[in-house]
Amino acid sequence: MPSRARTNRITMEQGHSSTDSHPHHPLCCSVRLIYAICAFFSMIMHLCMRNAFNFTILCMVKHDVEPQIYTPNNSSLHPIEHPIYLYTTDGVETKQSSVSNVLWTRAQEINIQATFYYGYVVTLPFAGRLADKYGGKFFFIHSMTTQAILFMLIPTFSRISYVAAFIVRLLQGLVAGFGNPSIYQLFSTWAHQRERAALVAFGYGGYSVGALIAFPLSALLCRYNWELTFYIIGCIALIFGISCHWLVYNTLAAHPRLSAEEREYLQSTNDEKSKSHRIPWKDILTCVPVYAFILTHVLHSFGIMIFSLMLPRFLKEALGLSISESGIYSSTPFLGGIISKFIMVPTCAYIEKRPYYKRTLFSKLFYLFCTIFSIIFLTIVVLAGAEQVVIINLCILFVGFFTDMGFSSGYWTTLLHLTPSYAGLLSGISNALSTINGFVSPVIIAALVTQGTKGEWNYVIFSLIVSYVLSAIIFTGFGSSKLQAWNKRSEDV
């Protein structure tokens, strides 16, 4: 018996466990594909509601301090003699209109972008555990619908006061914190071992698509009225969230349209999950791969957070682009992420079924490869001049490509193999810790970047390089995809 258990563990590490004896159920028209599609669109809605605000704030705010404009080379600032002009969405000076009618200072503009993450970091840790214990459906749906309602209230409360908008944005973050862990936890039910990397990569591809849509859509709607951004995105998210009530389910037994063949195919994967209600905290807190996963996610997410929060401002201030141009070019890293999905989803689906596939080795080497190229292209951005707009944006595109590839096909899926029973809990904790980047980075950038020059922004980019170097060292040295013995420990053991 001990030798058989050892053989099973070795086989599982190599990626072809005893579940291979079950016939493969086609993915096309399956309920697991439907869930992956729901996760994909859910990520789009979450990212649109999170990131659209970070761009729209450039359109909605009319400063109550003396306006200033940048010279073409952005090397200095000049006060406007008669302050009745501003930059509009066309990037030219026009008379003040009702388009920008919220009176906040530049410091308030930057700091309120962190408010979402103040709430987000609070609910993430226990949201994952609640999803593990009670199922992710309730949190999947209601984090979407409630957040959509709050998102549509932002224009009204922004006009009342800065504090009112601050509170609404904080509440939005609190509610949004229940979304990501529930999405991740449901993949442990609806993604077979041999399809997890591909399905998770596809589902989380909505992150890149949402970010890609958010900035250009906001730029387009700001041409007419910045409030439309909140109302249109909020309505779509609300309708989608309600419809998921009939599409997303917690368990195999609860799904009314699951065929017997697909149930059998997914059952072996679900048998890995613990039936215990106790959390093996001692084992978790002494597990090195768990720490490696969390630290890697915190460091890797720093780059993603900077792109989501501050890229439009970097393009506008450091490169002197108009707001419309910033809206378009701000999407380049997320376009790179989408391109990576088209490559990696079929590639992972193919590699995971090969007899020579070893999850841990593949994840480590692949993440190291992607991180090295991300660092190379970030270095080029630092060395390039502010006038080399095309080169800088191409490099940002490739950074997005390799950053997303390293995330979805490198370390992110390892937790589903490491401990599927507590994937929601640990992904919630890791997301909570990584969210600290969301409210720390704007404060740091506000202190470092006072004039908006390319030289000042280079310090921010250098910090991304350092975080990527550290994440690669930690994951390649200590990461693992091997199923832990304490994952399926019962209460009476």
N, C-alpha and C positions, 0 to 999 in steps of 0.2 A: 504493500500500500504506500509506504513512504516513497519508494522509487517511482511509482505511478504518479503520485502528486508532483514529484520533482519534474517528471517528464512533461506533465501538463503545463507546469509553469514555464518551462523552457520553450515549449511549443507556442504558448501564448505570447511570449516575448518576441518570437520570430514572426508573429502576425498571422499564423494559421492554426487556430485552436481547434478544439473538438467541434466547434460549430460548423466547420467545413463539411462535416458529414451530412448536414442538412442541405437540401437543394436550394439553389439561389432563386429568390423570388424577384421577378422583373421590377425594376424601379419605376418604369413608365406607368402612369395612372395609379400608382400605389398611394396609400394613405401617408406613408413616410415621406414621399415626395411632396404631397400636399402640405405637410407640416413644414418641410424645408422652405417651401414657397411662402408660407405664412410668416416664417421667421425672417425671410428675406425682406418682405414688404414691411414687417414690423420694424426691422432695423432702419429701413429707409425713413419711416415716419418718425422714429425716435431721433434720428440724426438731423432730419429737417427741422424738427421743433427745437432741437438743441442748438444747431449751428446757424439757422436763419437769423436768429436774434443778433448773433455776433457780427453779421454783415449789415442788417437793417439798421442797426444803431448808428451807422455812418450816415444814413439818410434821414433819420428821424430827429436827430439832435441839432438844435440851434444853440450855440454857445452863448452864455450870458456874460462872457468875458470878451476882451478885445480880440477880434478875429485876426488871424495871421495867415499868410500864404507862403508857399515854398517857391524858391527860384527853380528854374528848370533843372539845374544840376543838383538841387536839393542840399546845397552846402550851407545855406543860411536862411534865416527867417526875416520877413519884413512885415511890419504892422501895416494894416490898411488905413489910409488917411481918413476915408469916410466909410465906416463899417456898415455898409448896406448891401454887401455882396458876399456870396459864399460859393463853394463848389457844389454843384448839383450833380445828379446822376449822369449828366453828359460830360462832366469833367471840365466845364467852362464856367466862368463867372457870370452869374445872372442875378437879377434883383431877388431879394428875399421873398419867398412865397410861403404859402401855407404848408408846403411839403415837409419842411423841417420846422417843427413847432414844439419840441420838447426842450426845455431849458435845463441842461446839465453841463457841468464842466468836463474838461477832457479827463481829469482824474476819475470823475464819477463814471464816465463812459467806459473806461478800462476796468475799473473795479467791479461794476455791476455784472460784467461778463463772468466773474468768478462766483457770483451769488448762486447760480444753478448748482455748482459743485459743493457748496456748503450743505445744501439739502441732500444732494446725491450721495455724499459720503456717509451720511447718517443712516440711511435705510439699507444700503447695499449689504452690510455684513449679515444682518438677521433676515433679509429678504431671501438670500440664498438658502438658509436653513428652513425657512417657512416653505419654500418651493420644494425642497427635498422631502419635508415631512407631510405636507398636505397636497402636493402637486402644483405644477406651475400655471395651470390654465387660468385660475382666478386672477393671479397677478399679471399674467400675460395680457389679458383683456383689459383689466381695470387700470393698469398703469398707463395704457394707451388712451383710453377714453377720458379718464380724469385729467390727464396731462393735456389733452387736446382742448378741453374746456378752459383750463387755466391759461393755456397759450393764447386763446382768443380774447382773454380778459386783459392781456398786457397793454394794448393801446389805450384802453380806458383808464387804467390805473397809472400809466405813465404820465398822463396829463394831470392827474390828481397831485402826485408828488413823486419824488425820487424814492422815498421810503416805501410808498405804496407799491411801486413797480418792483422794488427790492424784495418785498414780502411775497408777491405773486411769483416772481422768478424763483425764490427760495422754495416755495410750496411745489412748484413744478419739478424742481430737482428732487425733493423728497419723494414725490410720486414716481418719477422716472427711475429712481433707484430700484424699484421692484421689477423693472422690465428685463434688464440684461440677465440677471441670475435665473429668472424663470425660463427665458429662451434657451439658455445653456442647459438647464436641468432637464428640460423636455427632450433634448437631443439624446440624453442617456436612455430614454424610452423608445424614441422613434428613429434612431439611427443604429443600424447593425454595426458590429465591430469592423467589418470589412468595408463599410461605407462611411464611417464617421468623418474621416479627414475630408472626403469629397463633399459630403452633405453639410458639414459645419463650414467649410470654405465657401460653399454656395450661400448658405444662410447668412453668414456674416459679410458676404459680399454686399448686402444691403447697406452696410456701414459706409462703404466707399460710394455707392450709388446715391445714398442720401446726402452725403457731403458734397458730391458732385452736383446734385440738383439744387441744393440749398442756396449756394452763393449766386449762380446765374439767375435762378428764379427770383431771388430777392432783388437783384439788380434790375431785372425786368419790371417787377411790380412796383419798385420804388419810382420808376418813371411816371407812374400814374398816381399812386398813393401808397406810402409805406405801410399803412394799416392793412392793405390787401394781403400782404405776406402772412400776417397772423390769421386772418379770417379764412383764407383759401386752404392753407396747410392744415389749420386746426379742424376744419370741416371734413377734409379728406381723412385725416387720422381718426376722427370720431366715427365716421361711417365704417371704416375698415375695422376698427376695434370691435364694434358691435357685431359685424359679420363673422368675426373669428369665434363667436360663441358656438357656431355650428360647424366649425372646421378644426378646432384644436381640442384635444382631450388629454386627460392626465395619464390614463392607463390603457393597456390593450383591451381589457374587459369593458371599459366604458365606451369604446368607439363603436358606433352602430354600423359602420360600413367597412369594418376590417374583415377581410376574407380569412377563411380557416388556414389557407396556405401561407399568407403573410403573417398571420398570428404565430404559426409554428416557426416561421423564419426568424421573427423578432423575439420569441420567447427565450431562446438560449442566451441572448444578450441581456434580457431583463432578469434572468436567473442569477446573474452576477451580483445584483444589487442586494444589499443587506435588508432584512426585515426588522432589524432592531431599531428602537427609538432612541437608544443611547448613542452619544457621540464619543468615539474613542479618542478623547482629547490628548491623552498621554502619547498614543501612537502618532497622532497627527503632529503634535508639537515636537516630536523627536525624529520626524521623517525629513531627511535632507532634501529629497526631490520636491517635497511640498514647498519648502523655503525657496528652493531654486526657481520653481514656477512663479511664486509670488513676487520675488525680487526681479525676475526677468520681466514680468508683466509691468511692474511699476516703472522700471527703467525704459522699457520699450514704449510704453504709453506716453512718456514724456514728449517724444517726438510727435506722436499722433495728436496730443493735446495742443502743442504749439501750432501745428498746421491748422487745427480746427479753430483755435481762438484768435490767433494773431497774424495769420498769413495775409488776409485782406489789408490789414494796417501796414504790414511790412511792404507790400507791393505799392501801396498808395504813398507811404512816407519815404521809404528808402529808394524806390525806383521811380517815383514821380508819376505813377499811372493814375488815370482818372478812376472814379468810382465804378463806372461801367466796365472798364478794362480790368480793374481789380476783381470784380465779381466773376469775370470769365477766367482769368488766370489763377484765381484762388482755387479753382476746381482741378488744376493740373495734377496734384498729388493723388487725388481721389480717382481721377481718370486712370492714372497709373495703376491704382489698386484694382479697378475694374478689369483692366487688361490682364493683370496677373491672375484674376479669377478665371478668365477664359482659358488660360494656359494650365492652371494648377488643378482645377476641378476634374477634367478628364485625366490629367497626368496622375493625380493621387488615386483616382478610381482604378487606374491600370496598375500602378505600383503596389497598392495595398493587396492585390490578389496574387502577386508573384511569390513563388516559394522561397526566394532569397530575401524577401523583404524583412527587415528588422526595424521595428518602430523607433526605438531609442537612437540607434545609430543614424538612421535616415533623418530624424528630427534635428539632431545635433549638427550634423554636417550641413544640412540644408539651411538651418538658421544662421550658422557661421558664414556660409557663402553669401546669403542675402545681406547680412549686417556689414560685411566687408564692402560690398558694392554701395550700400547706403552711405557709408562713411566717405568713400571716394567721391561720390557726387556732392555731398555736403561740403567737402573740402574745396571743390571747384567753385561752389557758390560763394564761399568765403573769399577766395582769390579773385573772383570776377569783379569788374567794376560796375558801378550802378548803371552805366550806360549800356551794358551788355545784357539787355533784357531778355533776348531770345535764348542765350546760353543759360542764364539763370533759371528761366522757366522750364527749359528742357531738363536741366539737372533736377529741379524740384519734381518733375514728372517721373524721372527714374528713381528718385528717393521714395516717392509714393509707391511705385511699382515694387521695389525690393522690400520696403517696410511692410507692406501688406502681405507680400508673399511669405516673408519670415514669420509674420503673425499667424496667418491662417493655416499654413502648411508646415510651420516649424514647431513652435512651442505650445500654441493655444489648445490644440486637441489632446495634448499629452495627459491632461487632467482627467479626461473622460476614460482613458485607459488606466491611469494610475489609481483612481478611486471613484468609479461611477456612482457609488452610493452617496458620496458627499461632494459631488461635483458642483452642485448648486451652492452649498455652503462655502467651499473654498474659492470658487470663482467670485462669489460675492465679497469675500474678504479681500481677495487680490484686487478686485475692481475698486473697492472702497479705498484701499491704500494708494492705488494708482490715481484715484480721483484727487488726492491731495495736490497733484500736479496742476489740476484745474484751477484751484484758488491760490496756489503759491506762485505759479508762473506769471499771471498778470501783474501781481505786486512787484515781482522781481523785474519784469520788463518795464513797468512804469518807472522804476528807479534807475535802470540802466539806460533806457532809451528816452532821453528828454528832448532831443532835437529831431529825432527820426532819421538820422543820417545812416548811410550804409555801414559806416565804420562802427556805429553803436550797435546796429543789428547783428554785426558779425560776432559780437560777444554772445548773443543768444544762440546763434547757429553753432558756435564752438561748444556750448553746453550740450547741444544735441549730440555732437560727436562723442563727447565724454560718456553720455548716458548709453549710447549704442555700444561703445567699447566694453563698458562694465557688464551690460546685459549679455553680450556674447561670451565673455569670460565665465560668468556664473552659470549660464545654461549649458554650455558645452562641457563644463567641468563637473556639474552636479545634477543636471536634469535627468529625468528618466520617464519612460512610458510603461514600466513594468507594473502589473497589477499587484497591489499591496495585500499582504496576508490579512491585515486588520480590516480590509474593505467589507468583507462579508461575515464579520464576527457576530454571532447571535448573542442575545441577552443572557443565555444560560451558560455561555462559555466562560 
